[in-house]
Amino acid sequence: MLDAELIRLSEDNNQVEVRLIPNKHAPLTVPNLLGLLNIKPFNQLSPILANLEEAVSQINMLSDKRAGAEEFLFILAERHNGKIEIILNKDNMQAEVNLTAGWGDHQIELADILDELSNNNIHIGIDKQKITVQLKQLSILSPGEQIKIIVAEGQLPIHGKNAELKRQVSLARERLLQPQLKADGNVDMRNLGEINLVQVNDVLIEKIPADDGTKGFDLLGKELLPTSGKDTKLQAGPGTCIDPNNPLRLLATMTGQAVEVRGVLQIDDMLTIKNVDIGTGHITFKGSILITGNVDAEMIVKSSGDITVMGFVDSATLEAEGDIIVHKGILGRQLTNINNNYNHQLATKIIAQGQIRAQFVQYSELTATGNITITKQLLHSVTHTKGKLTVSDGFNRRGDIVGGRVNANNGINVVSIGATSGTKTEIYCAMQEDQIRVQVHDRSEKLKTLVEKDNSLWIKINNLPPKDKWKHDHGVVTEIKEMLYEKNRFNQQRVNDEVELQQLQLELDQYYQVHLINVGKCIFDNVTLHIGSAATITQREYGPCRVIHKDKQIDFDYSKHN
C-alpha cells in the first residue's frame, strides 16, 4: 500500500500531485492510486483516469532501471466546479437545466444558473423559487451525478372570452317542469307559480363584451398574440330596444311575455283563452298564447311567440315560432297501423322553432329546433329535435321512453328505454357527423382560397416600386390604399375563418364524447340504438349506463354510474 505522504495538493489547491520513484514503488496498479485519492481532502477532486494509467505504465516500465531511481511527478486529479447545461425546447417555451454535481468545495448556486440563463438570452419566465428548492437535491449528490430541472417556462397567450348575453328575465319554459320535493318525498307538479310578465323599461339582457385576451411570451422574449373573443350582437326584437344610455343593455318597450324566437328576445302581447275547441275555432295569433284549459281534438293553434297550455292537448296541432309548453300532457292516437310505421299516422302534431316541454306524451309527433323535455313518459311517439331530448323528472325516478321513434341530434338523457314486454323502441342520436365533416372540409377550402388571395396580394404589395416614384400619382396612391384595405380585410377574415375552423374541428373531434345516450336506470330488450353510423338491437336488459359510439360500434359504459 502506498504511503499517504506521497500525495498532496498543488500550490493553488486545484490539483492532486503524487511523487513516485519506480524502483521504490513498483509494481504499481490503478487501484493503488485510487486508494490514495480516497483520502480526504483529495476525494473532493475529480480523478484523471488517463493520468492514472500513464503513471502506472511509466512507473512499472522504469522499475529496476537507471532512470527508476529518480522521482516522478504525476497529476492524478483536479478540481471541477459543477456543470450547468441549458436545454431550450423547439418552441422556446421551456428551458431545462442539466446540473452536474462538482468535484470540490464550490457547488452550483442560484446566481450561477441565472448567469447561464442570461448567457442564453433567457431573462423572463424564470422560476427562482423552484430552482432554489431543486438545488438542495444537488447538494446531496455525489460528485459527477446529475439532475435535470425545469428552470423557466414561457406563457401561452390567454385567448379572449367571447361576448356573452346574460338574460335577466325568465321564459315560460323555465317556469314549467321545475318540480319541488314535498315533505313526504313526493314531487309537487301543480304549484308552479304565476306566469311572469315584464314591464316597460325592465332590463331583459345584459351584454358582457368580448375581451382581447392576454398576450403570452416565449423565453426569448417574443410576444405570442392571443385570439380576440368573438363578438355577439345584442339584437332588439319586437317590443324591445337597446338602452340609449347603455348599449350593453336590452330593455322592454312594452308590457308582455318575454319570448325567444330564433335566438332573439322579444316581448309579445299575450292572448289568454280558456279552451280551444269547436266554440273558439282554430287560433292564429301574432304574439304568445296562454290557454288556461285544454286544446281539443282536431283544433289548430298557431303563434308567432310561445304557446303555453295549462291543461291537456288531445289530438290537435300546435305550431309556434317560440316554445310550446304543456303543463299536463300531450295525447294522441294512431291514424293508421301499417307495418308498425309511425310516419304520418299520429293525430297530434307539436311543432316548435324553440323548445317543447310537457309532463307526458303519447301517440304524438313532436318536432323542435331546440330541446325537448318530458318529465314522465314519452310513449309510442315520433320525436325529432335538433337539440337534446330529456325524459326525466329530475330525480331519476320517472322518465320512460316506450315505443315509437326518437331522433335527437345532441344526445339523450333518460331514466329508462323500452318496457319489460319488449316493446319495439327506436332511438337515433348524433346523426349529424357527416354534415359537420362537410362543414369542416368546406371551411378548410374557403380558408385555403383566402390564404392564396392574401399571399397573392402581399406579393403584389411587396413588388411595388419605391415610394418616391408614385407618391405624387393620385391614381397609384388610391390603388395602393385599396390594396392595403383589402389586405386588412383579408387578415381579419382569415382570423375569423381560422377560429371557426378550429371550433368545427374541435366539435368533430369531440362529437361522440358529447353526443351520447345517458340512461339512469334501465334499457330493456328489443330497443334499437343508433349513434351515428353505429347501431345495435338490445337482446337483454342493461343497467344504468352511458351508451356511446366507440370505434364505430355501440358501447355500454358503466364507469360514470358505478
C-alpha positions in Angstrom: 0.0 0.0 0.0 1.3 3.4 -0.9 2.2 5.9 1.8 -0.3 8.8 2.1 2.6 11.2 2.4 3.3 10.7 -1.3 0.1 12.6 -2.3 -0.6 16.3 -1.8 -2.5 19.3 -3.2 -0.8 21.6 -5.7 0.1 25.1 -4.6 -3.2 26.5 -6.0 -5.2 23.6 -4.3 -6.8 22.8 -7.7 -4.9 19.6 -8.4 -3.7 16.4 -6.7 0.0 15.6 -7.2 1.8 12.3 -6.4 5.6 11.8 -6.4 6.7 8.3 -7.1 10.1 6.5 -7.5 9.8 3.5 -9.8 12.5 1.4 -8.1 10.7 2.0 -4.7 7.0 2.0 -5.6 6.7 -0.6 -8.4 4.9 -2.7 -9.1 2.0 -0.2 -9.3 -1.7 -0.5 -10.2 -4.5 2.0 -10.9 -6.4 0.8 -7.7 -3.3 1.7 -5.7 -3.5 5.3 -6.9 -7.3 5.4 -6.4 -6.7 4.3 -2.9 -4.7 7.4 -2.3 -7.4 9.6 -3.9 -9.9 8.2 -1.4 -8.1 10.1 1.3 -9.6 13.4 2.4 -9.4 16.1 1.1 -8.2 14.5 -2.2 -11.5 12.7 -2.6 -13.2 16.0 -3.4 -11.3 16.3 -6.7 -12.1 14.5 -10.0 -9.7 11.7 -10.9 -8.0 12.0 -14.3 -8.1 8.4 -15.5 -5.7 8.9 -18.4 -3.1 10.3 -16.0 -3.6 7.4 -13.6 -3.0 4.9 -16.3 0.1 6.8 -17.6 1.6 6.9 -14.1 1.2 3.1 -13.7 2.6 2.5 -17.1 5.7 4.7 -16.6 6.5 3.5 -13.0 6.3 -0.1 -13.9 8.2 0.3 -17.1 11.1 2.2 -15.4 11.4 -0.2 -12.4 14.9 -1.7 -11.9 16.4 0.6 -14.5 18.8 3.5 -14.0 16.0 6.1 -14.5 14.0 4.2 -12.0 15.9 5.8 -9.2 14.6 9.2 -9.9 11.4 10.8 -8.6 8.5 11.4 -11.0 5.6 13.8 -10.5 2.1 13.0 -11.7 -1.2 14.9 -11.6 -3.9 12.4 -10.6 -7.0 14.6 -10.1 -8.2 18.1 -10.4 -10.9 20.3 -9.0 -14.1 20.7 -11.2 -16.9 23.0 -10.4 -20.4 21.8 -11.1 -21.6 22.0 -14.7 -24.6 23.8 -16.0 -26.1 22.9 -19.4 -29.2 24.9 -20.6 -31.6 23.0 -22.9 -34.2 25.1 -24.7 -37.1 23.2 -26.4 -38.1 23.7 -30.0 -40.8 26.3 -29.5 -38.7 28.2 -26.9 -41.4 27.8 -24.3 -39.5 25.7 -21.8 -35.9 25.7 -20.5 -34.4 22.7 -18.8 -31.1 22.8 -17.0 -28.9 19.7 -16.7 -26.8 20.1 -13.5 -23.7 18.0 -12.7 -22.5 18.0 -9.1 -19.0 19.4 -8.9 -15.7 18.0 -7.6 -14.6 20.4 -5.0 -15.9 22.8 -2.4 -17.7 25.1 -4.7 -21.2 23.9 -5.6 -23.7 25.5 -8.1 -25.7 28.3 -6.7 -28.7 30.2 -7.9 -26.6 33.1 -9.2 -24.6 30.6 -11.4 -27.8 29.3 -13.1 -29.2 32.9 -13.6 -25.9 33.9 -15.2 -26.0 30.9 -17.6 -29.7 31.6 -18.4 -28.7 35.2 -19.2 -25.8 34.0 -21.4 -28.5 32.1 -23.4 -30.7 35.2 -23.7 -33.3 33.9 -21.2 -34.4 36.7 -18.9 -38.1 36.0 -18.4 -40.3 33.2 -17.2 -37.6 32.1 -14.6 -38.9 30.3 -11.5 -36.2 31.3 -8.9 -38.1 29.6 -6.0 -38.3 26.3 -7.9 -34.5 26.5 -8.8 -33.6 27.1 -5.1 -35.6 24.1 -4.0 -34.1 21.8 -6.6 -30.5 23.0 -5.7 -31.0 21.3 -2.3 -31.1 18.0 -4.1 -27.8 18.8 -5.9 -26.1 19.2 -2.5 -26.6 15.6 -1.6 -25.4 14.2 -4.9 -22.0 12.5 -5.2 -19.5 14.4 -7.5 -20.4 13.8 -11.1 -24.0 12.8 -10.6 -26.7 14.8 -12.5 -30.2 16.2 -12.1 -32.5 17.9 -14.6 -34.9 20.6 -13.6 -37.2 22.9 -15.4 -36.0 26.4 -14.6 -38.0 28.7 -16.9 -41.3 28.5 -18.9 -42.9 30.8 -21.4 -46.5 31.8 -21.1 -49.1 30.8 -23.7 -51.5 33.6 -24.7 -54.9 33.5 -23.0 -57.4 33.8 -25.8 -60.1 36.3 -25.3 -63.5 35.3 -24.0 -66.5 35.5 -26.4 -69.1 38.1 -25.7 -71.9 36.8 -23.5 -75.6 37.7 -23.4 -77.0 37.2 -19.9 -80.7 37.1 -19.9 -82.2 38.8 -16.9 -85.8 37.6 -17.3 -87.3 34.1 -17.3 -89.1 32.4 -20.1 -92.3 30.4 -19.9 -90.4 27.1 -20.4 -88.3 27.8 -17.4 -91.3 28.2 -15.2 -92.7 24.8 -16.2 -91.2 21.5 -15.2 -89.2 22.6 -12.2 -90.6 20.1 -9.7 -90.2 20.5 -5.9 -89.9 17.7 -3.4 -92.6 17.8 -0.7 -92.0 16.8 2.9 -93.4 13.3 2.2 -90.8 12.8 -0.6 -93.3 13.1 -3.4 -93.0 15.6 -6.3 -95.3 18.6 -6.5 -96.0 19.3 -10.1 -99.0 21.6 -9.6 -97.7 24.7 -7.8 -95.6 26.3 -10.5 -96.3 29.9 -9.6 -97.6 32.7 -11.7 -96.6 33.5 -15.3 -94.1 36.3 -15.2 -94.8 39.4 -17.3 -92.2 42.1 -18.0 -92.9 45.8 -17.7 -91.8 48.7 -19.8 -88.0 49.5 -19.2 -87.3 46.2 -17.5 -83.8 45.0 -18.3 -84.1 41.9 -20.5 -80.4 41.2 -21.3 -77.1 42.4 -20.0 -74.2 42.0 -22.5 -70.7 41.1 -21.3 -68.4 42.3 -24.1 -65.8 40.1 -25.6 -62.2 40.8 -24.5 -58.9 40.8 -26.3 -57.3 38.2 -24.1 -53.8 38.3 -22.7 -50.5 38.2 -24.6 -48.1 35.4 -23.9 -44.3 35.2 -24.5 -41.6 32.7 -25.2 -38.4 32.5 -23.3 -36.5 34.6 -25.8 -38.9 37.5 -25.4 -41.1 37.0 -28.4 -44.7 38.1 -27.9 -47.4 35.5 -28.5 -50.6 37.2 -29.5 -54.0 35.9 -28.3 -57.1 35.5 -30.4 -59.7 38.1 -29.5 -63.0 36.9 -28.2 -65.8 36.7 -30.7 -68.4 39.4 -30.5 -72.1 38.6 -30.2 -74.5 41.2 -31.4 -77.2 42.4 -29.0 -80.3 42.4 -31.2 -83.5 44.2 -30.4 -86.6 42.2 -31.3 -90.2 43.4 -31.3 -91.1 45.1 -28.1 -87.5 45.7 -27.1 -84.8 48.4 -27.6 -81.2 48.9 -26.9 -80.8 51.1 -23.8 -79.9 54.6 -25.2 -77.8 55.3 -22.1 -76.1 51.9 -22.1 -75.6 50.0 -25.4 -74.9 46.8 -23.4 -78.5 46.5 -22.1 -81.7 45.4 -23.8 -84.9 47.0 -22.4 -88.6 46.2 -22.8 -90.7 48.8 -24.5 -94.0 47.2 -23.7 -95.7 45.0 -21.1 -95.9 41.4 -22.1 -94.2 38.0 -22.1 -90.5 37.5 -22.9 -90.2 35.1 -25.8 -87.0 33.8 -27.5 -87.5 33.4 -31.3 -84.6 32.1 -33.3 -82.2 33.3 -30.6 -83.6 36.8 -30.4 -85.6 38.0 -27.4 -88.8 39.8 -28.0 -91.8 40.9 -26.0 -95.2 39.6 -27.1 -98.7 40.6 -26.4 -100.3 37.6 -24.8 -103.6 36.2 -25.9 -105.3 34.4 -22.9 -108.1 32.0 -23.7 -109.7 29.3 -21.5 -110.1 26.4 -24.0 -109.5 25.9 -27.7 -112.4 23.9 -29.0 -115.1 24.0 -31.7 -116.6 27.0 -30.0 -113.4 29.1 -30.5 -112.3 27.6 -33.7 -108.7 27.5 -34.8 -106.4 30.1 -33.2 -103.7 32.1 -35.1 -102.2 34.9 -33.2 -99.2 37.3 -33.7 -97.8 37.1 -30.2 -97.8 34.5 -27.4 -100.8 32.4 -26.4 -101.8 31.3 -22.9 -104.5 28.6 -22.8 -105.7 28.1 -19.3 -107.6 24.9 -20.1 -107.3 22.3 -22.8 -106.9 22.1 -26.6 -109.5 19.7 -28.0 -109.3 17.2 -30.9 -108.6 18.4 -34.4 -108.1 22.0 -33.3 -105.1 24.1 -34.7 -103.2 26.7 -32.7 -100.5 28.8 -34.3 -98.4 31.5 -32.6 -95.5 33.8 -33.6 -94.3 33.5 -30.0 -94.8 30.9 -27.3 -97.8 28.6 -26.7 -98.5 27.7 -23.1 -101.2 25.2 -22.3 -102.1 24.7 -18.6 -104.2 21.6 -19.3 -104.0 18.9 -22.0 -103.6 18.8 -25.7 -105.6 16.0 -27.3 -105.2 15.0 -31.0 -104.6 18.6 -32.0 -101.9 20.6 -33.9 -99.8 23.3 -32.3 -97.2 25.4 -34.1 -95.1 28.1 -32.5 -92.1 30.2 -33.6 -91.1 30.2 -29.9 -91.6 27.4 -27.3 -94.5 25.1 -26.7 -95.2 24.3 -23.1 -97.9 21.9 -22.0 -98.3 21.7 -18.2 -100.1 18.4 -18.2 -100.0 16.0 -21.1 -100.0 15.7 -24.9 -102.4 13.0 -26.0 -102.9 11.5 -29.5 -104.0 8.4 -31.3 -102.9 6.3 -34.2 -104.5 7.1 -37.5 -103.0 4.0 -39.3 -101.1 1.0 -38.2 -99.2 -0.3 -41.3 -96.1 -2.4 -40.5 -95.7 -0.5 -37.2 -94.5 2.5 -39.2 -95.0 5.7 -37.3 -94.7 8.1 -40.2 -97.9 10.2 -40.8 -100.1 8.1 -38.6 -100.4 10.2 -35.4 -103.2 12.6 -34.8 -101.3 15.1 -32.6 -98.6 17.3 -34.1 -96.5 19.7 -32.0 -94.0 21.9 -33.9 -91.8 24.5 -32.3 -88.9 26.6 -33.5 -87.9 26.8 -29.9 -88.3 24.1 -27.3 -91.1 21.7 -26.4 -91.8 20.8 -22.8 -94.6 18.6 -21.2 -95.2 16.1 -18.4 -96.1 13.2 -20.6 -96.7 12.4 -24.3 -98.3 9.6 -26.1 -99.1 8.8 -29.7 -97.9 12.2 -30.8 -95.4 13.7 -33.3 -93.0 16.3 -31.8 -90.6 18.4 -33.8 -88.4 21.1 -32.3 -85.4 23.1 -33.3 -84.5 23.4 -29.6 -84.5 20.9 -26.8 -87.4 18.6 -25.9 -88.1 17.9 -22.2 -90.6 15.4 -20.9 -90.8 14.8 -17.2 -92.7 11.5 -17.0 -93.3 9.4 -20.1 -92.8 9.5 -23.9 -95.0 6.7 -25.3 -95.3 5.5 -28.9 -94.5 8.8 -30.3 -92.3 10.2 -33.1 -89.9 12.8 -31.8 -87.2 14.9 -33.6 -85.1 17.6 -32.1 -82.0 19.4 -33.3 -81.1 19.9 -29.7 -81.2 17.4 -26.8 -84.0 15.2 -25.6 -84.5 14.8 -21.8 -87.1 12.4 -20.4 -86.7 12.6 -16.7 -88.4 14.0 -13.6 -85.1 15.4 -12.4 -84.8 12.9 -9.6 -84.1 9.8 -11.7 -87.4 8.3 -10.5 -89.6 8.6 -13.6 -88.7 9.2 -17.2 -89.5 6.5 -19.7 -89.3 6.2 -23.5 -91.5 3.4 -24.6 -92.2 2.5 -28.2 -92.1 4.9 -31.2 -89.1 6.5 -32.7 -86.8 9.2 -31.2 -84.2 11.3 -33.0 -82.2 13.7 -31.0 -79.2 15.4 -32.7 -77.4 16.5 -29.5 -77.9 13.5 -27.2 -80.5 11.9 -24.9 -80.9 11.9 -21.2 -83.4 9.4 -20.0 -84.3 7.2 -17.0 -85.3 4.1 -18.9 -85.9 3.0 -22.5 -88.3 0.2 -23.6 -90.5 -2.0 -21.5 -90.4 -5.4 -19.8 -92.8 -6.6 -22.6 -90.1 -6.0 -25.2 -91.9 -3.1 -26.9 -90.1 -2.2 -30.1 -88.4 1.2 -29.5 -86.1 3.0 -31.9 -83.5 5.6 -30.7 -81.5 7.7 -33.1 -78.8 10.0 -31.7 -75.9 12.1 -33.1 -76.7 11.5 -36.8 -75.0 14.8 -37.9 -71.3 13.8 -38.0 -71.2 13.7 -41.8 -72.7 17.2 -42.0 -70.1 18.6 -39.6 -67.3 16.8 -41.6 -68.6 18.5 -44.8 -68.6 21.9 -43.0 -65.0 21.3 -41.9 -64.0 20.5 -45.4 -65.8 23.5 -46.9 -64.4 25.8 -44.3 -60.9 24.5 -44.9 -61.3 25.0 -48.7 -62.6 28.5 -48.1 -59.7 29.3 -45.8 -57.2 27.9 -48.3 -58.6 30.1 -51.1 -58.5 33.1 -48.8 -54.9 32.4 -47.9 -53.9 32.2 -51.6 -55.6 35.5 -52.3 -53.9 37.1 -49.2 -50.5 35.8 -50.3 -51.0 37.0 -53.9 -52.0 40.4 -52.7 -49.0 40.5 -50.3 -46.6 39.7 -53.2 -48.2 42.5 -55.2 -47.7 45.0 -52.4 -44.1 43.9 -51.9 -43.3 44.3 -55.6 -44.4 47.9 -55.7 -41.7 50.3 -56.9 -40.1 52.7 -54.4 -42.5 55.2 -52.9 -40.7 58.2 -54.5 -41.8 57.0 -57.9 -45.5 57.0 -57.2 -46.2 59.1 -54.1 -47.5 62.0 -56.2 -49.5 59.8 -58.6 -53.1 60.1 -57.2 -54.3 57.0 -59.1 -51.5 54.8 -57.9 -51.9 56.1 -54.3 -55.6 55.3 -54.4 -54.9 51.8 -55.8 -52.4 51.1 -53.0 -54.8 52.3 -50.4 -57.4 49.9 -51.7 -54.9 47.1 -51.7 -53.9 47.8 -48.1 -57.6 48.0 -47.1 -58.2 44.7 -48.9 -55.2 43.2 -47.1 -56.5 44.2 -43.7 -59.9 42.8 -44.6 -58.3 39.5 -45.7 -56.4 39.4 -42.4 -59.5 39.9 -40.3 -61.5 37.4 -42.3 -58.6 34.9 -42.1 -58.6 35.1 -38.3 -62.3 34.7 -38.1 -62.2 31.7 -40.5 -59.4 30.1 -38.6 -61.3 30.4 -35.3 -64.5 28.9 -36.9 -62.5 26.1 -38.4 -60.9 25.3 -35.1 -64.3 25.3 -33.4 -65.7 23.0 -36.1 -62.7 20.7 -35.9 -63.0 20.5 -32.1 -66.7 19.8 -32.4 -65.9 17.0 -34.9 -63.1 15.6 -32.7 -65.3 15.5 -29.6 -68.6 14.7 -31.4 -69.2 11.3 -29.8 -67.8 12.3 -26.4 -70.6 14.9 -26.2 -73.4 13.3 -28.1 -74.5 10.2 -26.4 -77.4 8.5 -24.6 -77.3 8.7 -20.8 -79.6 6.1 -19.1 -80.4 6.5 -15.4 -81.9 3.1 -14.7 -82.5 0.5 -17.4 -82.6 -0.3 -21.1 -84.9 -3.2 -21.9 -84.6 -5.7 -24.7 -85.8 -5.0 -28.3 -84.5 -1.4 -28.3 -82.8 -0.3 -31.5 -80.0 2.1 -30.7 -78.4 4.2 -33.4 -75.5 6.6 -32.6 -74.0 7.9 -35.8 -73.1 5.0 -38.1 -73.1 2.5 -35.2 -76.3 0.5 -34.4 -77.4 -2.4 -32.3 -80.6 -4.1 -31.0 -80.6 -5.0 -27.4 -81.2 -8.7 -26.6 -81.2 -8.3 -22.8 -81.6 -5.7 -20.1 -78.9 -3.1 -19.3 -78.5 -1.2 -16.1 -77.6 2.5 -15.6 -75.0 3.4 -18.3 -73.9 5.7 -21.0 -74.5 4.4 -24.5 -71.7 5.7 -26.7 -70.2 5.4 -30.2 -66.8 3.8 -29.8 -64.7 2.5 -32.7 -67.8 2.6 -35.0 -69.7 0.3 -32.6 -72.3 0.8 -29.8 -70.6 0.5 -26.4 -72.2 0.5 -22.9 -70.1 2.5 -20.5 -70.9 1.8 -16.8 -67.9 3.8 -15.3 -69.9 7.0 -14.7 -72.7 5.1 -12.9 -70.6 2.9 -10.5 
